[in-house]
Amino acid sequence: MKWHHVAANWPAFYEAILDKWPEADESDLDEIDGDQRAFIAYLAEATGQEVEEIREELRDWLTGEIPSDVVMDPIHDNHSITLSAKYVNEGEDEFADDAAFGDDKEDEE
């Protein structure tokens, strides 16, 4: 994942951040609001580690997958559904129930 994924969905990453850095505090994360430099400085202070160590830990953490609760966020769902419109046949609604896709009523006869 890239930092822009984290910054754009900052509150949704709180759980993953707190799992990785239990020294972090949710109210402090609110103030950081996705600012990478502020986050690194905060973690260095909270953990007592050097800034370079935190940068390395953050790089390693970013190589992981986007947490499922972030991927499943309704904002992502609607965006993904909208992007899928190019694969939906003409006359069908990309927001319609998946069970209805491809059902042209011709197969029933």
MARTORGU-366532 format. One record per residue (C-alpha): residue in three letters; x, z, y; residue number from 1. Coordinates in Angstrom, 2 decimals. Example, Ala and Ser with C-alpha at 12.3 -4.5 7.8 and 13.67 -1.06 7.14 Angstrom:
2
   residuo        px        pz        py   num
       Ala     12.30      7.80     -4.50     1
       Ser     13.67      7.14     -1.06     2
//
This chain:
109
   residuo        px        pz        py   num
       Met      0.00      0.00      0.00     1
       Lys      1.05     -0.43      3.59     2
       Trp      0.93      2.08      6.41     3
       His     -1.84      0.12      8.15     4
       His     -4.08      0.94      5.13     5
       Val     -3.36      4.60      5.69     6
       Ala     -3.79      4.51      9.47     7
       Ala     -7.04      2.54      9.31     8
       Asn     -8.55      5.00      6.82     9
       Trp     -6.73      8.14      7.92    10
       Pro     -9.34     10.81      7.03    11
       Ala     -9.91      9.25      3.62    12
       Phe     -6.21      9.83      2.81    13
       Tyr     -6.29     13.58      3.53    14
       Glu     -6.74     14.52     -0.11    15
       Ala     -3.87     12.30     -1.25    16
       Ile     -1.66     13.59      1.57    17
       Leu     -2.44     17.21      0.74    18
       Asp     -1.72     16.53     -2.95    19
       Lys      1.71     15.13     -2.07    20
       Trp      2.51     17.55      0.76    21
       Pro      0.58     20.80      0.21    22
       Glu      2.28     22.28      3.29    23
       Ala      0.18     19.96      5.48    24
       Asp     -2.97     21.25      7.12    25
       Glu     -6.12     19.19      7.54    26
       Ser     -6.66     20.25     11.15    27
       Asp     -3.12     19.11     11.99    28
       Leu     -3.80     15.80     10.23    29
       Asp     -6.83     15.35     12.50    30
       Glu     -4.55     15.55     15.54    31
       Ile     -2.01     13.09     14.06    32
       Asp     -4.77     10.49     13.59    33
       Gly     -2.71      8.01     11.57    34
       Asp      0.36      7.91     13.85    35
       Gln      3.25      7.39     11.41    36
       Arg      5.97      8.77     13.68    37
       Ala      3.93     11.87     14.45    38
       Phe      3.16     12.30     10.75    39
       Ile      6.84     12.10      9.77    40
       Ala      7.83     14.58     12.49    41
       Tyr      5.01     16.90     11.44    42
       Leu      5.99     16.78      7.76    43
       Ala      9.64     17.42      8.61    44
       Glu      8.62     20.52     10.53    45
       Ala      6.03     21.70      7.98    46
       Thr      8.30     21.26      4.95    47
       Gly     11.64     22.12      6.55    48
       Gln     13.10     18.84      5.30    49
       Glu     15.17     16.36      7.25    50
       Val     13.34     13.43      8.85    51
       Glu     15.24     10.96      6.65    52
       Glu     14.12     12.83      3.51    53
       Ile     10.51     12.65      4.67    54
       Arg     10.85      8.94      5.43    55
       Glu     12.12      8.37      1.89    56
       Glu      9.30     10.44      0.39    57
       Leu      6.80      8.51      2.49    58
       Arg      8.27      5.18      1.34    59
       Asp      7.96      6.33     -2.28    60
       Trp      4.40      7.55     -1.67    61
       Leu      3.43      4.21     -0.12    62
       Thr      4.54      2.35     -3.26    63
       Gly      1.58      3.94     -5.04    64
       Glu     -1.92      2.60     -5.24    65
       Ile     -4.56      3.13     -2.61    66
       Pro     -6.59      6.15     -3.78    67
       Ser     -9.89      5.19     -5.38    68
       Asp    -11.91      7.26     -2.90    69
       Val    -10.45      5.11     -0.13    70
       Val    -11.10      1.86     -1.98    71
       Met    -14.66      2.96     -2.75    72
       Asp    -15.39      3.84      0.87    73
       Pro    -18.53      1.99      2.05    74
       Ile    -16.56      0.31      4.83    75
       His    -14.38     -1.34      2.20    76
       Asp    -17.37     -2.18      0.03    77
       Asn    -19.15     -4.04      2.79    78
       His    -15.95     -5.81      3.83    79
       Ser    -15.23     -6.86      0.24    80
       Ile    -18.81     -8.01     -0.24    81
       Thr    -18.64    -10.06      2.94    82
       Leu    -15.39    -11.66      1.78    83
       Ser    -17.00    -12.49     -1.58    84
       Ala    -19.61    -14.62      0.17    85
       Lys    -17.44    -17.71     -0.34    86
       Tyr    -17.97    -17.33     -4.11    87
       Val    -21.74    -16.97     -3.90    88
       Asn    -23.86    -20.06     -4.46    89
       Glu    -25.78    -21.55     -1.58    90
       Gly    -29.10    -19.83     -1.04    91
       Glu    -27.97    -16.56     -2.61    92
       Asp    -27.30    -13.44     -0.58    93
       Glu    -23.91    -11.79     -1.08    94
       Phe    -25.57     -8.40     -0.57    95
       Ala    -28.19     -9.04     -3.28    96
       Asp    -28.12     -7.15     -6.56    97
       Asp    -25.36     -8.47     -8.84    98
       Ala    -27.85     -8.85    -11.68    99
       Ala    -29.55    -11.61     -9.70   100
       Phe    -26.40    -13.73     -9.24   101
       Gly    -26.45    -16.98    -11.16   102
       Asp    -30.05    -16.50    -12.18   103
       Asp    -31.71    -19.72    -11.12   104
       Lys    -34.86    -19.06    -13.14   105
       Glu    -34.21    -22.36    -14.96   106
       Asp    -32.79    -20.63    -18.02   107
       Glu    -36.04    -18.77    -18.67   108
       Glu    -37.89    -21.88    -19.81   109
//
